[in-house]
Amino acid sequence: MEINYWAVLVCGVLSMVTGSIWYGPLFGKKWMEICGATFADAEARKKMQKEAMPLYAVQFVLSLLQLFILANLLVWGGWLDRSVWVAFFVWLGFVMPTVAGSAMWNNDSSKVKWARFLIQSGYQLVNFVMFGLILGMWR
């Protein structure tokens, strides 16, 4: 069986959409507080948005790389029928501990560390479950 590249592309686009919702209406205010950013100054907001645009492109390419590797893992292992579970365990064993490490080892307060960890790892969990569903169903 071969990788469905359309499914990989759709997952990449959906991860960006999920991110805009996750770090926007759902947890945007808390995330901005964690990052120390404010939207009080309209000029500063425009500058920050302009500077972030190239980063969205980089994030999209990195998401596609992540998805390509996950899709290969599912195909090579013959696990497409268990894709959600495999994606969950990849998140649990690799992604979540990495996010935890980056959240723990900084100078933030314990409350901010937990908020950072929960927001970032929750976003990745939603993505990986979605990835597993789409890659498994769209063969």
C-alpha positions in Angstrom: 0.0 0.0 0.0 1.2 3.5 -0.8 0.9 6.8 1.1 -2.1 9.0 0.1 -0.4 12.3 -0.4 -3.7 14.1 -0.7 -4.5 12.9 2.8 -1.1 14.2 4.0 -1.8 17.6 2.4 -5.3 17.8 3.8 -4.0 17.0 7.3 -1.4 19.7 6.9 -4.0 22.3 6.0 -6.3 21.1 8.8 -3.4 21.4 11.4 -3.1 25.0 10.4 -6.8 25.6 10.7 -6.9 23.8 14.1 -4.0 25.9 15.2 -5.7 29.1 14.3 -8.8 28.1 16.3 -6.8 26.6 19.2 -4.5 29.6 19.6 -7.2 32.0 18.6 -10.7 31.8 20.0 -10.2 28.8 22.3 -6.9 29.6 24.1 -5.6 32.8 22.4 -5.9 35.1 25.4 -4.2 32.7 27.8 -1.5 31.9 25.2 -0.8 35.6 24.6 -0.5 36.0 28.4 1.9 33.1 28.6 4.0 34.5 25.8 4.0 38.0 27.4 2.3 39.6 24.4 -0.4 42.2 24.4 -2.8 43.4 21.7 -3.2 46.9 23.2 -1.2 48.7 20.6 -2.6 48.3 17.0 0.7 49.2 15.4 2.5 46.6 17.5 -0.1 44.0 16.6 0.3 44.7 12.8 4.1 44.4 13.1 3.8 41.1 15.1 1.4 39.7 12.5 3.6 40.7 9.6 6.7 39.1 11.3 4.8 35.9 11.9 3.8 35.3 8.3 7.0 33.5 7.2 6.8 31.4 10.4 3.4 30.1 9.3 5.0 28.8 6.0 7.7 27.1 8.0 5.2 25.6 10.4 3.2 24.3 7.4 6.2 22.6 5.9 7.2 21.1 9.2 3.7 19.8 9.6 3.9 18.2 6.2 7.2 16.5 7.2 5.6 15.2 10.4 2.7 13.9 8.5 4.8 12.3 5.8 6.7 10.4 8.5 3.6 9.4 10.3 2.0 8.2 7.1 5.1 6.1 6.3 5.0 4.6 9.7 1.4 3.6 9.3 2.0 2.1 5.9 5.3 0.4 6.6 3.9 -1.1 9.8 0.7 -2.2 8.2 -1.2 -0.2 10.9 -3.6 1.8 8.8 -6.5 -0.1 10.4 -5.2 1.1 13.8 -4.1 4.5 12.7 -5.8 6.5 15.5 -4.1 4.3 18.2 -0.7 4.5 16.5 -1.0 8.3 16.1 -2.1 8.6 19.8 0.9 6.5 21.0 3.3 8.5 18.8 1.9 11.6 20.5 2.1 10.0 24.0 5.6 8.6 23.5 7.3 11.3 21.5 5.4 14.5 21.1 4.0 15.0 24.6 7.3 14.4 26.5 9.1 16.8 24.1 6.4 19.5 24.8 6.6 18.7 28.5 10.4 19.2 28.5 10.2 22.5 26.7 7.5 23.7 29.1 9.3 22.6 32.2 12.8 24.0 31.6 12.3 27.7 31.6 12.0 30.5 34.1 8.1 30.6 34.1 6.1 30.1 37.3 4.7 26.7 37.9 1.2 27.9 36.9 2.5 29.2 33.6 4.5 26.0 32.9 1.4 23.9 33.4 -0.7 26.2 31.2 1.9 26.2 28.5 2.2 22.4 28.6 -1.5 21.8 28.6 -2.2 24.2 25.8 0.6 22.9 23.5 0.2 19.2 24.2 -3.6 19.5 23.9 -3.2 21.0 20.5 -0.8 18.3 19.4 -3.1 15.6 20.8 -6.1 16.9 18.8 -3.9 17.1 15.7 -2.5 13.5 16.1 -5.9 12.0 16.6 -7.2 13.9 13.6 -4.2 12.8 11.6 -4.8 9.1 12.6 -8.5 9.4 11.6 -7.8 11.0 8.2 -4.8 8.9 7.2 -6.5 5.7 8.3 -9.8 6.4 6.6 -8.5 8.0 3.4 -6.3 5.2 2.0 
